[in-house]
């Protein structure tokens, strides 16, 4: 039997589940798609090192600097010969053949060597550095940072990124362009500290580059032009005398560092006057806008037009006392402050004056710091000095002037490349073995390399799955569910849902088999395939153990009435062993069958057992999909009409009331039996002089049972008056029962009755536990139904917002909050119907696609499903953006099938009365028994999904298919059961669509409350009766319902707004509130439901 969706909360909940599942799939697919894109861009050969180790990058704001290491052992030439041998050619490669191996290291090497200093991407041939210790030559390339987008597009077209996984990078561009490199090229920029890289690169060239440093001597400063100076090369310093030295790094600002070792340095000083100051003031004072314009103008300018010299103050003799010559600058920009000037200064004059002012001050600051740290070796570096000879001459003059010739300002030929060189050195330890260039091998082994790397998106998806499962369990479980049950059910649900996450990944990773070899041969050699297969096996046996041992034991354990832990465990195992014995009898019959056909073996028995288990799972999938594929779209369609939902709720109310009455009668019976047993033990105690130890233990156990009854009183003790009349007795009173226990029951008059035995007491304990759980479930279910009806009444009411939901407008905050609630309420009224119709159309289309695929499954060698056709097209492509559709489509199919199955599972009543109740109304036995079925579904569900996606070798290459390769189903009429399963599912779907179950029950004269047949007189009468019962409940619990509204509007009760959030905490608080009011004060004549 199947129960319809109950209540507005349940409707909104399943809408949320559908949207949440779609969002999770979309997020997972986006993350996986991006990763697959990078994966197909990498194509790294698993046998080779990462070619990115041969590069180093320093991306600045204007220029990007790159170093490339070329091995001296001829590896590129050797590899080129290998390519030619692989193509069975002795002559050079043709252009078409070169494209087949595009992206290999020889071609990268050819392209870099073809660059010259006149190209836009310049290779500084004069700077290339042969390093015997490294066994090769380091080349230096620079290109404009503004061209980064064009350069990455060029690299992608030439496939130069195929053998590059990571490149060490520093500078601001390492962060700015990292997304571009990852998304377009699949290259990760490994970020390095800018200063560490600079120091490491600087130390390297000082040790290995001959004539790296130079200075200017005999500098004669001139007010215009370059002036006179001699460039002098300096010998490579001895390693013992190299440290310490001072490094003045001039960028936008200036940092002064003291270098004491290979990687030991400290910042000793600095200033804000630097290249940024120069360019900023040029822009502010003149029309010069770029650094190059300012530097060219400074060479042409005359600083005397702006600066005030000593001669302007003291005349042509200067200031002889301090040996200051007349041309010495006394005040930078001093003349600009004069009251009258012959003519305004030119932009070039201003630029030259600014350059002199900054360099002279930096020279003096460097000299003073050199004296402070006790070193005579001063090195200048930074972008400000790159191709800025005028600034270098001025710095050299300033250091010589202040030190009186004792110190020299030293500059570098490789200026600007230290950062890139340092990042290269950080990754480069030894020359890696260069990759082979067999394209097919590179592609497949590159995939293996990528798949073996950590899957960040997979971990995120797993975390999302855990969070969703935790939230879903919190939505269902009763507040009194023990922790051990909570943990077991959570673990089982995670295992059950894990297949939904794992199967799309398996399909996208192992399923796309495009090879002349068989899928099984490729899979056996694939490391990733083996890893997936190991995970699938672990998942299979974990769910097997949980569903056949762990959860059934917990069911028996929670129902068991033993009072001591060891006895309860042993008793639970005895009951479980009994069930296993029955199964063993069936296996014995199977073994006899195998003996007769001469196939008795361990694998034969296990194979037949797995076939039977798989057939059992397929039966469940047929039943659940046959119902869910129809009921989910129909449920969304019904939700657009509040009246139809109210009819369903009123129709369910009669069934829930009957269940409540039966549960209450059972509870009263067991309470009466406990009372009778207690009377008998008290009578036996009064008759006996001394109680035996066994009777004393029985009495202690009975006291525990009585305490359990007193502790867990029913939330609503009174029954409907009509039900009491039908019952013919008055409900057991806990107060009367307690008073009888206090009086000792001395006048019972039942001396002939025997005292209860221990087995009888254990059975009473078990009955009490089950009755309390069932009664609590029924009470909560009916209360939730009343609240759902009230929500629909509020939403369909003419008023904008139910008055009970408003806050007293005693403050501005409350008035604003009421306006917000009113607006939100109106939006819900407008949006509910369009959203419901949209969801119904989308899910209806998906159901039709699934039904078509199932229907045509037996017509063709591979499924004619629309999903399979989409993936079959993508499987022939090599583009990652197309191949990722495999994961998208398979995840969509599996999620929707799972949604249909699990929605049906949570509403089916085949397991008995233990169907799940939303909003915190599922007792521990409900959770445990439904979890047993839920964790068994995923493999049959996955197999059904693979049948829908079958074709082109897609499913055959998966680890999931290999796991079930030896698993078959029971044959019917000589054919596999899977041939008939789709037809049976479609028949059940049609049966559900036409309300066949309700019609059959009516023909048989059996009452059912799961499906409403419009226009049926019997159902109309049940709806009217249910409306009466619900109204009684609304009148009785009006205060509690209003209080719950406040709980939901304020965001308490575990979620957001009333009617759209989880009602678990709200329901629990209502039950507690009702208990506080005193159940004994409620009269049975009030007609309370």
N, C-alpha and C positions, 0 to 999 in steps of 0.2 A: 504494500500500500504506500501511497505517496501523499504527503501533505503539501498543500499549497503554501506559497510564500505568506508569511504572517506579518502584517503590520507595517506601518510607515517606517519604523526603525529598521526592520529587516530589508525593506525595499531600498532605503537609502544606503544601508550597509552594503548590499550586494552591488549597488551602483558604484560605491566607493571601491569595493574590491576589484570590480572590472576596470575602473579608471586607474587604480593603483597598479594593478597588474600590467595594464597597457603602458603606464609611465615607466615602470621598472624595465619592461622589455625595451621601450624606446631608449631609456638611459643606457641599458646594457648594450644594445645594438650600436648606439652612437659611439660608446667607448670602445667596443670591440671593432667597430668599423674603422675608427681612427687607428687602432692598433694594427688591424689587418693591412691598412693602407701603408703604414710604416713598415710592416712586415714584408710586404711584396716589394717595397722600395729598397729594402736592405739587400736582399739576395746575397747574403754573406756565405762564403764557402766555409763549412764547418772545419775543414782541414787547415785553413789558413788563419793568419793573424789579421787583426783589423788594420786595414790600410790607413785608417784615420790616424794611426800612430806616427805616420810619416809627415803629418801636417801640424802646424800651429797657427792660431789666428789671434789677432788683436784688432778688434773692430772699434774704431774711434768715431767721433762725431762727423769728421770730414773724410778721413782716409781709413781704409781697412788694410792691414798689413798681414801677409801670410808668408810662412817659411815652408819649404818643401825639401825633404831629404831624398837625395838620389843615391842609391847604393852604387858603390864603385865596382862591385863584383860582376856587373853585367847581367843582373837578374832580369831586368826588363827585356833585354835582347834574347836571353835564354828562354824567357816565357813566350816571346813572340815566335820562336822556333817551335816551341811546344804547341802553340795554337795551329801553326801551319801543319805540323805532323798530325794533329787531331783531325784536321780537315783533309788529310791525305793529299797534301799539295807540297810541291817543292819550290814553286815560284811564290812571289809575294802575294799577300791577300788582296783580293779584289774588293772594291767598295762594298758590295753586297755582303761579302763574307766578313768584312771588318765590322759591319753593323751587327752581325750575329754575336760577336765577342765584344761589342761596345761596352765601355765601362771598365775594362780590364786595366791593370796597372801599366802595361806597355803603352796603351793609347793615352792614358793620363800623362805619362812621362813625355810622350811625343808632343802633346799639346802644350805642356808647360815649357818645354825647351823651345817651342816655336815662338814664344812671347819675347818681345824686345822692349827696350826702354821708350820707344816711340808709340807703343800701343796704349790703348786706354787702360788695360790691365798690364801694368809694366813689370817686367822682370829686370831687376837691377843686376845686369851682367857683371858690372865692375865690383859688386859686393859679394858675389858667390864665394863660398868659403869651403875649402876642402879640409876635412878633419880626419886625419888618419885614425885617431882613437875610435871614431864612430864608423869608419870604413866607407865613407862616401862624402858627397858634396851637399852643402846646404844652399838652397836658392832662395832669394828674397823677392817677393812680388807684392805690389800694392795696387789698389784700385779704389775708385771713389765709393764711399759708403752709400751715396744716393743711388748707385746702380745695383744695389744688392738684389732687388727684385728681378732685374733682368739677368743678373749673373746666375741666380739659383734656377731660373727658368732654362738658361742655357745648359747648366749642369744636368738638369733633369732630361733635357732633350738628348744629350750625349750619353746619358746613363753613367756619368762619372761617379754617381753616388752608390752604385751597386756594391762596391767593395769597401764602403766607408760606413762604419757604424757610429763612431764617436770621434769628435775632433776637440782637442783642448782649445779653449778660447778665453780671452780676457777682454777688458774694456767694457764700456757701457753697452755696446752692441751684443755682448754675450747674453744679456738679459732681453734686450729689445728684439733681437732677431731669432731667439731660440724657438718660438712657436713657428716661424716661417721655415726654418730648417727641418723641424720635426714633421710638419704637415706636408711640405712639398717634397722634401728629399729623404725623409726618414732618418736624418742624421741628428744625433744628440750632441748639443754643444756642452762639453764638460767644462764648467766654469772654473776659472782659476783666479786667485787674488792678484789684482793688478800690480801691486808693489812687489809681492813675492816673485812674480814672473819677471818683472823688470830687473830686479837685483840678480836673479839667476841668469838671465840673458846677458846682462852687463858683465858679470864675472866670467862668463863663458868666453866672450869675445876678447876680454882682456888677457885670458890665458892662451887662446888659440889663434887669434887673428894677428898676423904680423902688420906692423905699421898701422894699427887701428887708430891710435890717438894722434892728434895734431894740435898745434897752437899757432898763434900769430905773434911774431916778434917785430921789433922796430916799427911799431904802430905809430903813425903820425896822424892824430885826429884832425879831421878837416870838417868844416861846417857844412859842406855839401860834397856829394859823391862818396865813393868808397874810401878815398884817402889812400895813403901809402902804407903798406904792410907786407911782411914776408910770411908765407905759410910754411911751417916747419913740421915735418913728420917726427914723431917721437918713437923711440924703440919700445918694444914690448917689455913691460916691467918684469923684473925678477919676481918669481912667486913669493920668495921670502920677504921681499921689500914692498909687496903690493899693499898690504894692509898695515894700518888703517888708512882710509882716504875719505874725502868729503865728496858727496854727490849732491849737486844742486839741480833739482828737477824742476824745470820751468814749464808749466802748463798754463791753465787759466790763472792759477795762483802759483806759489813757489813752496816747495818742501825741501829742506836741507837735511840730508841723512848722513850719518856716520856709519861707514861700512867697516866691519872688523873681521869678516870671514865670509865663507861661501854663502851662508844664509843667515848670518848674524848682522843685524843692522838696527839702528834706532834713529828716530827723528829728533834732531837736536834743535831745530829752529825752522822758521818759515816766515812768509809774508804774504799779504793779500795783493801786493803789487806784482802782477805777472802779465801773461799774454792776454788774459781777459781784460785787464785794466787798459792795456794798450789799445785793443780793438774797440773796447767800449767808449773810451774817450775820443778815439778817432771818429766814431759814428756820431758822438754827441757834439763835437766841435767842428766837424767838417762834413763833406758830402761823401766821404769814403765809406764803403759799406762792407767790403770783404777784406780778409787778412792779406790776400795777395795784392789787392789794390793799395792797401796801406803800406806794405813793404816796398812796392815799386815807387810809390810817392816819396817815401822817406829817403830813398837814394837820390832822388832828384831835388829834394828840398834843401833849404838853407836854415839851419837852426839859429843863426845869428839874428834873423829877422824876428825871432820870438824870444830867445833867451837873452838875459842880461849877463854880460861877461864882467870880469874883473877890470878890464880896460875901460868899459863903460862907466865904471865908478871911479877908478884911480888914474885913468889915462893910459897912455901908451907904455909907461914904465911898469905898470902892474903893481903888485904888493910885494916889494922886495923882501920885507922882513920875514915873510913866510914863504918866500920863493914861489909866489903865485904869478904865473904868466898872464899877460893881458887877455889871451884867448881862453883862459879858464872860465868855465861857466860859474857865475856867482849866484844866479837865481834863474831856475828854469821857469819859462814863461814870464820872466820879469818884465820884459818890454810890453807884453800884452796888457799889463796894468797901467801903462803910461796914459796920461790924459790925451795926448795927441800923437798919432802915428802918421808917417808920410803916406802910407797906404795900408789897407787891411792885410793881415797875413794870409798867405796862400795855404791851401790844404796840405800841400807837400811840406811846407815849413812847419806846420803844426805836427804832422806825423813824425818828422825827423826829431823835433824837440822832445816829443813824447818818448820816442825810442831811446834817445840819449838819457833822459831823466830816469827811465826805468832801469836801463842797463848799468848806469853808473851807481845807482843805489844798490842794485843786486850785487854788483862787484864788491862794493864796500862791505855789505852784509856777509857775503861769502868769505871775504878775507878775515873779518872779525871772528867768525865761527871757526875758521881753520886754525887761527891762533888759539881759540878756546879749547879745541879738541886736540891740539898739538900735532898737526899734520901739515905738510907742505904740498900734498897732492890734492888738487881740486879739479873735479870733473863736472862738466855741465852737460845736461841732457834735457830732453823735452821737445814737444812739438813746436814750441816757440822758436827754437833754434834751427829747425829743419829748413834747409835752403835759405837761411837768413845770415849771410856772411857779415853783413854790417853789424848785426847785434853781436856776433862772435868777436869781431875785431874790437868793439867797444868794451866787451867783458874782459878780453885779454889785456887791453890797455888799462882798465880799472884795477885788475889784480896786480899787474906789474907796478902801477903807480902807487898803490897803497902799501904793497910789500917791499917797495924799493928794489924790485927785480929778484927777490928771494923766492917768489912763488910764480907759478904759471897756471893760466886757465887752459884746461885740456878739453878737447872736443872729440867726438866719435864719428867715424865714417858710416857706421851702421846705425846712426841715430834714427829712432822711430821704430826699429825692428826688435828692440830688446824684449818687449812684452810678448810678441809672437814667438820669438826664439825661446823665451823662458817657458811658455806653455808647451811647446814642442818637447823640450828637454824633460819636463815633468812626466810626460807619458812615455818617452822614448828611453828604454833601458838597453835594448839591443835591437839590431835590425831584424824584423820579423821575417818568418818564412813567407814568401810571396804567394798569393793564391793562384791556384790553377784556374783555367778559363773555360773549362767545359761548361757550356751554358746550362745544359740540363742538370748536370751534377751540381753546379753552383746554385741553381734555383731550388732543387730539392733539399740539398744539404743546408742551404741558407734558411729554408723554412724550419728545418730541424733545429738550427742554431737559435732561431728566434723563439720557437716554441719552448725551448728549454729555458729561456730566460724567464724571470719572475713575471707573472701576469698580474699587473696592478689592477686592471679592470676586473679580472676574475675575483680577486680578493674583495674589491668593492662590491661586486655583485653578491658575493657570499655574505658579506656583512649586511647588505640590504635584505637578503633572504632571511637571515637570522632575526633582524629587526621586525620584518613583516610577520614572521611566524610568531614572535613573541607578542606582537600586538594582536594578531588573530586569536591566539590562545587566551589572552587577557579579555578579549571581546566575548568569548564563549564561556570560560570557566566560572564556576560558582566560587564565591569568596571563601567557602569552607573546604575547598579542595586541598588536600595535604600537599606539602612540598614535594614529597617523593613522587606522587602521581603527576604533579605539575612538571617535574623534571623529565619523567618518563614520556609523557605525552609530547612535551616540547621536542625531545630528541627524536621521537617517532615522526612527528610532523616535519621536522627539518630533513630527515632521511627521505620522507615521502615527496617533499617539494624539491629536493636536491636534483632529482632526475630532470626536472624542468630546466634547471640551469645547466646541467652537464651535457644533455643530449644535443642542443644547438651548437655548443662548442665542439663536440665530437664530430658533428656533421661538417662544420666549417673547416675543421682542422684535418680530419682523416677521411671525410666522406667524398671529397672531390678527387676522384681517382681518374686521371687522364693519362693513361699509360698503356703500352702494348702488353705489359705484363699483367698478371692477374692481381686483383686487389689484395688477395690473401698473402701473396709473396711479398708485395710491397709493405704490407702492414707488419709482417713478421720482422722486417729489417728496420722498421721505423721505431726509434726510441720513444718518441712522443706517443705513438700508438700503444706501445707497451705500458706507458704510464697511465694512459686513459683506461686501458683494459684492467690494470691493477685497481684503479679507483672504482671502476664498475663492479669488479668482483667483490671488493670490500663493501661497497654499498649494497650489493645483492645479499650477501650473507649477513650483513648487519640488520637489514630489514627482515630477513628470514628469522633470525634469532629473536628480534623484538616481537614479531607478529605471532610466532609459534611458541615462544618460551617466556620472554620477559613480560609482555603485556598480559597474556592469559594468567600467569602467576600473580600479577598484581590484582587482576580481577578476582581471582579466588581469595587472595589475601585480604582485600578490602571487604569482601562479603563474609569472610570467615568469622565465626563467633567465639573462637577460643580467646581466653583472657590473658594468657602468657605468650610472649613473643615466640619462644622456641616451639611451643605447641601449635601456634598459629602457622608458623612456617612449615612445619611437618605436615599439618593437616592440609594446607594449600597444595603442597607437593603431592600428597596422596590423591587429591581430587584431579590434579593435573596429570598424574601418572595414569589414572583411570582413562582419561581421554586419550592419552598416548597409546594405551593398551588397545583401545578400539582401532586406532589408526594402524597399530602394529598388526592387528588381525587382518586389516585390509592389505597391508604390505605382504603378509604371509600368503594371501591368496594370489597376489601378483607374482610372488616368487614361485609358487606352484605353476602358474601359467608359463613363466619363463623356463622352468625346468622342462615342461612338456614340449615347448618349441625349441629346446636346446640352445637357449640364449641366456642362461643364468650367469650373470657376472655382476660385479659391483657397479660397473658403468651402465649395465643394462637396467638394473634396479633404479639407479639414480636418474637415468634418462627418462624412464617411464614416470617416475615421481615428478620430475620437472615438467614433463608433458601434461600430466594431470593438473599440476599446479598452474601451468600456463593456461590450460583450458578453463580452469576455475576463474582465473583473472580475466580472461576474455569474456566469460559470461557476465561478470560484474561490469566490465566496460560496455558491453552491449546494453545492459539495463540502464546504466547511468547516462550514457550518451543518448540513448533513445529518448530518455526523459529530458535531459538537459538541453539538447539541441533545439527542442521545441519550447520548453518552459522558460528559458532565459529570454529569448526575443518576445514571447508572449507576456512574460512578467513585466518587461519594460513597456510594452504597449498598453498594458492595463494600468500602469502607474500614471498615465496621463489623465485618468478619470478617477476623481476622489470617490465618487459614488460606487464604482465597481470595487474599489479597495475596501470600502466600508462593508459591502455585501460579503466579501470574502472573510473579513474579520468577524462579522456577526455570525456567519456560517460556522466558523471555527469555534466560536464561543461555546456552542452546545457541546461539542466534543471535549473541549477543555474542562467544562463544568462536570461532564460525566467522569472524566479522568480524575478530577479533584474529589468527586464524591467517592469513587472507588478507592482512591488513595487514602481518603479520610476514614472510610469504613475499615480498610485493612489496618490502618494505624490504630483505630479504636479497638479492633479485635486483638492486636498484639499487646496493647496496653492492658486490656482486660485479662489476657492470659498472664502477663507479668504480675498483675495485681493478685490473680488467683494463686500463682506460684508463690508469691511472697506470703500470702495468707497461710498456705500450706506449710511453708518452712517455719513460720512463726508459731503455728499450731504444733508442729513437731517439736519445736524448741520448748514450748510450754508443757508438753506431755512428757518429754524426756527429762531425766534428772541431769544428765551430762550429755552434751552434743559430741558426737564422734568428730574426728578431724575432717573426715570427708564431708559430713553435713555442715561443719563450720566453714569449709571452703566453698561449698555450694551457697551458703548464706552470704558470704563475702562477695561472691560473683553476682548474686541477685541484687545486692545493694549497689554494685557498680552499674547494673542494668537500670535500676531505678534512678540512680544519679544521672545516667545518660539521658533518661526521659525528662527529668527535671531540668537538666542543663539545656537541652535542645527542644524547647517547646515549639509547637507549630506557630507560624506567624499569625495565622487567622484561624482562631479556634472554633468560631461559630459557623454553622452550616445553614443552607437554605431550609426554610421551614418545611417546604414540600418534600425535600430530600429527607429530612428527619422523620416525616410521617411515613415515607416509603420505607425507611430503615426500621421504624417501629420501636426504636430504643433511643435513649438519650445518650449523647456523646459522653465519653469518659471524662471525668473532671479531675484535673491534676490536683486541685485544692482538696477535693474530697479524698483523693487517694493519699495525699500527704497526711491529712488528719487521721485517717485510718492507721497509717504506719505509726503515728505518734501514740495512739491509744493501744497499740500492740495487738489489736484484733483478738482480744481474749475471749469474746463471746461468739466466735464464728460457728461453732457447733458442727465442725466437720472432722471429728476425731478419726473417722474411718478412712479418710483420704490420706494417701501416702505423700511423703515429702518429695519435692522435685529432685530428680537426679542431675548429675553433672551434664550428660549429653542433652537432656531437656533444657537446661539453663543455657548451654552453648547455642542451641537452636533458637531459643528466645532472643538471645543477644544478636544473632544474625538477622532475625526478622525485624528487630527494632531498628537496626542500622539501615536495612534496606527500606523499611517503611518511612523512616525519617527523611532519607534522601529523596524518595519518590514524592512524598508529600511536599517537601520544599520545592522540588522542581515544578510541580503542578501549581502551587500557589504563586510562584514567581511568574510562570507562564501566563496565568490568567491576569495577574496585575499588569504585566507588560502589555497584554492585548488591550486592556482598558485604557492604558496610557496612549497606545497607538491610535485608538479610536478618537480620543480627545484631541490628539495632534491633528488628525484629519479634519475634525470639526473646526478647530481653530483656523486651519489654513483655508477651508472652504467658506468660512464665515464672511459676512459682508464687511464687518469692521476691519480696520487696517491691521490691528494687532489685538490679540486677546488681552482683556483687561488684567487678568491674573498675572500676565507677564510683565506688566509695567511696574516701575519703581516709584515710590513716593517722590513727587517733584519738590523736594525740600531743598535741593541744591542745584546749582548750575550743572554739575557733573551728571547728576541723575537725569536732568532734562535732556542733556546732550545724548546720554546713553539711551534714553527712551526714543529720541529721534532716530538714532542708529538702528535700534531694534525695529522700529516701524518701517524704515526704509528697507532693511534686510527682509522683513516679512513680506513686503510688497514685491520685492525682487523674486523671492521664492515662488510667489503665486504666479508671476509672469514666466519664469524660466522653467519651472518643473515640467510643464507639458512639452515644450520644444526639445528639452534635453532628453526626456523619455522617448519621444518619437525618434530622435536621432540615434539613440542607443539601440532602439528596437530595429531600425533599418540596418544599422551596421552589423549587429549580431545576427539578424536574420539572413543577411548576405553571407556571412561567414558560415552559418549553419547550412545554407544551400550548397556552398562550395564543399563542405565536409560531406554532406549527403551524396552529392554527385561523385565525389572521389570514392566513397565507400561503395556506391552502386556500381561504378564501372571498374571496380577493383578486379573482378573476375573475368572481364571481357577481353583483357589485353595482357601481354607479357609484363607490362609495367603499368602502373596506375595512370588513368586518364585524368587525374585530378588537376585542377588549375594550378594548385600549388606546385605540383611536380613539374608541370610545363615551364613555369617560371624558373625553377631551379635548374632544370635541364638545359635551358638556354645559358644561364650564368655559368654552369659548370664547364662549358667549352671555352670560356674567356679566361684571360690571364690577368685582367685589370683587377686590382684589389677592390675598387669601388663596386664592381659588378659581382665579384666573388663574395663580397660581404653580404649580398642579398641572400645567400644560402642561410646564413645565420639569422637574418631578419625574418625570412619566411618560415623557416623551421621553428623559430621561437614563437612566432605568431600562431602557427598551427598548434603547437604543443600547449601554449598558454591557454588558448581558447578551449581545446579539448579538456585540459585539466580543470578549467573553470566550470565547464559543463559537468564533468565527472564529480568534482568535489562539491559543487553546489547541490547536485543530486544526492550525493552521499550524506550531506549534512541535513537533508530533508526526508530521505527515505525512511520508512518505518519497518523495513524488512528485518533489521536486527532486533525488533521488538519495540519496547518503549524507550529505547536508549538513543533516540535521535537527538542531535544537538539542538540546543536552544540558545539563541543569540542573547546578547546583552547580559552576560553573567548568569545565565540560568541553566547551564549544563553541569550536572553533578559529576562526581568522579567516575561513576560507572558509565555514564554517557560518553565521557571523554575516552575512557579506556577501550570500550567496546567498539566505538566508531574508529578509533585509531588503529585497531587491529586490521580493519578492512582498508583503511586509508593507505597504510604503508605497503599493502600488498598490490596496490593498483598501478604504481608507476611503471613497472616493467611491461605489463600488458598495454598500458597507455602509450608507452614509448614505442612498442612494437606496432601498434595501430598507426601511430604517427609516421613511422618509417614506411609502412605500406602506402600511405597517402603520398609520401615524398619519393617513392621508389622510382628508379629509372636512371639510365646512364651510368650505372655503377656507383650511384651516390650512396645508397645505404650499405652496399656490400663492403665498402672500405672502412666502415666505422667500427670502433671497439665494441660498441653496444651490440652490433650485429654479430661480431665474433664471440661475444659472451653467450649469445643465444643461438650460436651456430648449431649446436647439438641439441637444442631444445625444440621439441615439436609439440603439436597439440594432438589430442585424441582424434583419430580418424572416424568420420561418419560416412557410411555408405561408400567406403573406399577412398574418400577424398578428405583433405585436410579440413579441420573445423573452421579455419580462417576463411574458407571459401563461402561458408554459409553464415558466418558471423555478421558480415556487413548487411546481408539481406534481412537477418533477424533484427538488427539494430534499426534499420529503416522501417520495418514493420512495426516495431515498438514506438518509433517516432510518430508514425501515422496514427497508431492507437492512442498516443498521448494527445495529438493534435485534435482528434475527434472526441476527446473526453471518454474514450472507450472504457476506461476503468470504472468510472462512475456509472456508466450505462449498464455494464455487466453486473455491478453490485446491486443496482436497482432491479435488474431482471431476477437476480437470485434472492431478492428480498432482504438484503443485508444493508444495514445502515453504514454509510461512509460520510466523512466530513473533509475529504481531501480535495475534491473537485466539485465546483458549482456548475450545475446545468441550468442555463437561463431558461425561465419559463416552466420549470418543473414544479408542480404544486407542493410536493413533499419538501423540496429544498427551499421553496418560498416560506413554508411554515417554519422550517428550521431557522431561516434567517430572521423571521419575526421573533421567534423564541430567543435567539441569540441576542437580538437587539434589546429585548427586555432584560436579559441577564446582564448585559454590558451597562445598561442604564442604572441598574441597581448597584453595580460595582462603581460606576462613576459617582453616584450620589453618596455611597458609603466612603469612598476614598477621595472625595473632592479636595479636601484640605491637603491630603498627602500628594495628590497630583499637582496641585498648585505649588506646593513646596518643591516638588521635583522640577517644575518649570523654572523656578528661581534658581535651583541648583544648576540647571543646564544653561540658563541665560548668563549666569555669572562665570561660566566656564569651568565649574566644578564638575564632580562626577566623572572625571577622567576625560574630559574633552571639551569640544567647542560648544556650539549652540544647540538648543533644544530641538529635537527632531532630526538633527543632522550629525549627531555625535554619538559616541558610545554611551549607552545608558546603564552600564554595569554598576558603577558606583552609585548612581541615583537610585537604582532598584534596591541595592543593598541598604542604602540609608533609609528608604521607605519601610523596608521590612523591620529594621531596627527601631524606627520610630513607632511602628505599630506595636512592637513588643513593649516599648516603654509605656504605652498608654494603658497597659493592663488588659490582657486578653480575657481574664475572668470577668471583667465588667461588661462584656458585650453580651447582649441577650440573643438567644437563638430565635426569638420571635420577630426580630427585625428584618428577617429575610435577606441577610447579607450573603453575598456570593463569595 
